[in-house]
Amino acid sequence: MEYKLDAFEVIELMQPKIKKLLYQTAASNREDLEQELNLLIIESVGKIKLNDMPSFSDLVSHIEI
């Protein structure tokens, strides 16, 4: 099963945390910083390859001695 990670879904899920952290920044910089963070999320999500990730059982088998 192929799963495509949607950058806008990720941004939406992280929006409350982003908004909370933006209050640690000067009000004049918040909008710019929010845009930069959203851009970084979009770029990062594009780099993630979910199909190459091992399954949970594969991970467990590598851990077991």
Sine and cosine of phi, psi and omega as CSV:
sin_phi,cos_phi,sin_psi,cos_psi,sin_omega,cos_omega
0.00,0.00,0.80,-0.60,-0.01,-1.00
-0.99,-0.12,0.76,-0.65,0.01,-1.00
-0.87,-0.49,0.78,-0.62,0.03,-1.00
-0.98,-0.21,0.85,-0.52,0.01,-1.00
-0.99,0.13,0.81,-0.58,-0.04,-1.00
-1.00,-0.09,0.86,-0.52,-0.04,-1.00
-0.88,0.48,-0.59,0.81,-0.03,-1.00
-0.95,0.32,-0.50,0.87,0.11,-0.99
-0.90,0.43,-0.69,0.72,-0.01,-1.00
-0.89,0.45,-0.70,0.72,0.03,-1.00
-0.87,0.49,-0.69,0.73,0.00,-1.00
-0.89,0.46,-0.65,0.76,0.01,-1.00
-0.93,0.37,-0.55,0.84,-0.06,-1.00
-1.00,-0.01,-0.12,0.99,-0.09,-1.00
-0.82,0.57,-0.69,0.72,0.02,-1.00
-0.87,0.50,-0.66,0.76,0.01,-1.00
-0.93,0.37,-0.66,0.75,0.03,-1.00
-0.87,0.49,-0.74,0.67,0.00,-1.00
-0.86,0.51,-0.67,0.75,-0.01,-1.00
-0.90,0.45,-0.68,0.73,-0.03,-1.00
-0.95,0.30,-0.45,0.89,0.00,-1.00
-0.91,0.42,-0.40,0.92,0.02,-1.00
-0.94,0.34,-0.16,0.99,0.07,-1.00
-1.00,0.08,-0.04,1.00,-0.04,-1.00
-0.94,-0.35,0.43,-0.90,0.05,-1.00
-0.85,0.52,0.62,-0.78,-0.06,-1.00
-0.83,0.56,-0.54,0.84,-0.03,-1.00
-0.95,0.33,-0.31,0.95,-0.04,-1.00
-0.97,-0.24,-0.13,0.99,-0.14,-0.99
-0.88,0.47,-0.72,0.69,-0.05,-1.00
-0.90,0.44,-0.68,0.73,0.03,-1.00
-0.89,0.45,-0.69,0.72,-0.01,-1.00
-0.90,0.43,-0.65,0.76,0.03,-1.00
-0.88,0.48,-0.67,0.75,0.03,-1.00
-0.90,0.43,-0.65,0.76,0.03,-1.00
-0.90,0.43,-0.68,0.73,0.02,-1.00
-0.89,0.45,-0.68,0.73,0.03,-1.00
-0.89,0.46,-0.63,0.77,0.04,-1.00
-0.90,0.43,-0.68,0.74,0.04,-1.00
-0.89,0.46,-0.62,0.78,0.04,-1.00
-0.89,0.45,-0.72,0.69,0.00,-1.00
-0.87,0.49,-0.70,0.71,0.01,-1.00
-0.91,0.42,-0.65,0.76,-0.03,-1.00
-0.93,0.36,-0.66,0.75,0.00,-1.00
-0.89,0.45,-0.57,0.82,0.03,-1.00
-0.91,0.42,-0.41,0.91,-0.02,-1.00
-1.00,0.06,-0.30,0.95,-0.06,-1.00
-0.97,0.22,0.77,-0.64,0.04,-1.00
-0.92,-0.39,0.99,-0.13,-0.06,-1.00
-0.94,0.34,-0.47,0.88,-0.04,-1.00
-0.95,0.32,-0.34,0.94,0.01,-1.00
-1.00,0.01,-0.07,1.00,-0.02,-1.00
-0.97,0.23,0.66,-0.75,0.04,-1.00
-0.95,0.31,0.40,-0.92,0.05,-1.00
-0.96,0.27,0.20,-0.98,0.00,-1.00
-0.87,0.49,-0.68,0.74,-0.02,-1.00
-0.91,0.42,-0.57,0.82,0.08,-1.00
-0.90,0.43,-0.66,0.75,0.03,-1.00
-0.89,0.45,-0.69,0.73,-0.01,-1.00
-0.90,0.43,-0.65,0.76,-0.02,-1.00
-0.91,0.41,-0.49,0.87,0.04,-1.00
-0.97,0.26,-0.46,0.89,-0.03,-1.00
-0.99,0.17,-0.59,0.80,-0.07,-1.00
-0.89,0.45,0.61,-0.79,-0.03,-1.00
-0.99,-0.15,0.00,0.00,0.00,0.00
